[in-house]
Amino acid sequence: MIDEALKEKLKHLPTDPGAYLMKDAHGEVIYVGKAASLRSRVRSYFQKGQAHETKVLMMLSKVQDVDWIVTGSEVEALMLECNLIKKHHPWYNVRLRDDKHYPYLCVTTSEPFPRVLVTRRVKADGNRYFGPFADSQAMRESLRMIRRIFKIRSCNKKLTGEEQDRPCLNFHMGQCDTPCSGRIGREEYAQLVHDTCLFLEGRRDSLVDRLRGEMIQASDELEFERAARLRDQIEAMTKVIERQKAISVELVDQDVIAISVNGNSAVVQLLFVRSGKLVGEEHFFLDGVTDETAETALGEFIKQYYRDATYIPREILVSHIPADYEVLRE
């Protein structure tokens, strides 16, 4: 039975698009949804004779209050819904499991001489983030390759470019060009950082082509030390590229997503295709999928994953047409 206070509140629901929050007796948000018309969608939960799945019936038995936020469009409502799910982690929503624990690689581009760090939180701080990585081993391997190929520093020194320190152990191990010693200038180091970002984006073929041209130019200009260094970078990246499988002759960027739902469990497999080559894969588990179809669960994954994704390709191939397909595509 719906109490009189909630029944009265439902009379004032607007017909605008927006997001709604269902709360229990303790004021805890237990479900977040979005709607093209808040009035139609929210009131449909409480209509007599309405057939609901077991999960929805359990949720409604605990609902004591409903709040809503009006938006300008259904797309805005979808984005707001993502943010609210991220904030409240409602029990009855499909949730990307432990997403706050997935690591990212952060390129600290807000610093004069950036570093590459592992972090578990994305911030609007002027830095560039790559991830999330569900497979921490793959992330560590990427970090090792970056230090071997591009020799980006990993220390915590605050550098200005005026330092003339003695090179540290990382330099002697071939893992840092030590901007702290003045051996590399700010402009040249910035190019290494730019190349690191291209590498993390999966744009390795175009990066190798450019470096090969620079190597030839350096050799022609008798800059043999620089040419040798570029040669070593090219050889290291070529070995990485050779391990990647070409799956498209169209040289496009794509994410390929498949989902499997079995009872209360769901797993999503995500393949990253960059310039026609498979450059990586991740898998994610979803919670709260009771009574959900694969289409609904996949739609929820797409909303939550791409909310924080650092790169979204032009094409996303899916195993099922997700719920809210048109809005997601827009």
C-alpha positions, 0 to 999 in steps of 0.5 A: 500500500502506498501511503497518503504523503507519497500519493499526494507527492506523485500528483505533482510529478511534471511531464518533463524529462528527468531523473528520479530517486526512490528512497526507503524509510531511512531516506536511503536512495535504493533506485535511480531511473530516468524518463522522457516523462517523469509523470508517466514513468514514475506513476506507472510503478504505482498503478493498480494491476500493473505487472512487475518483475519480482525485483521491482516488487521487492523495491516498491515494498520498501519505497517511502519517498520519491524525489526527481530532478527535471532536465532539458532533454532525455539525453541530459536525463540519462547523463544525470542518471549515470552521475546519481548511480555513481554517487549513491550506488543504489541497491536495486540498480545494475551496477558496475562492480567495484568500479571505484577500485579499477586503476587508471594510468594518469599522465600528469600533463598539468606539470612542466615535466609530466609523469605516468602514475597509477591512480584509482580516481579520475579528477578534473585537474588538467591531467590525462587519464587512461583506463579503467583497467580491470586487468591490473597486470595489463596496466602494469605491462603498459607502464613498463613499456612506457618507461622502456620506450619513452623513458618518462620519469617516475620520481616525485621531484617538482621540476622547473627545467633549471635543475642540474642534478646527478642522474639517478639509478633510473637513468642508468637502467635506461628507464628515464631521460632525467630532465632533472639533470638537464639532459633533455629539454622541455620541448623534447620531453613534451614530445615524449609525453605526447607520444606516450599518450598516442601509445596509450590511445592505441595509435601505435602504427601512426606513431611508428610512421612518424618516428621513422620519418624523424629518424631518417631526418635525424640521420640526414642531419648527422644527428646520429645519437637522436637517430639511434634513440628513435630507432630503439623506440621504433623497434620496441613499438614494432614488437608490440604491434606485431603481437596485435591482431589485425581484424579490420581492413578499414583501419577504424577505432572501435570498442566491441562489447559482449554480455552474458547474463546468468541468473544474478550474475553478468559479465561484460567482455570489452575489446579495444580495436584501434586503427583496425587492430586489436590492442587490448581487452578487459572484462567487467562484472555487474551487480544487481542484475536480478530479473534483468535482460541482457539488453537492459544490463548492457545498456546500464554498463554502457552508461556507467563505463563510458561516463568515465572512459577517457576515450570513446571511439566513433563505433561501438559494436554490441552483442545485443541492442541495449535498452535506451539505444537511441538515447545512448547513440545520441 
